[in-house]
Amino acid sequence: MIFNLTEYGKAQEEMRILEERLKRLQQTHPIASKGFTKAGIRKMIARLHEELAVYEGSEHLRQSVSS
């Protein structure tokens, strides 16, 4: 769970690193090769997307309430 801007930035950086890793795997290992590794990376990226979305939604709500 992301609770502040520092964690938000770290999550974005982690997602960027995972996306680069997935891209390298896709280039070096064609379809049907290293499938579990690619699937695991995709799941981690999806989890980060969800956490970022929850944080962004909560920040938007906090800004709306304080306005």
Order of alpha helices (4+ residues) and beta strands (2+ residues): alpha-alpha
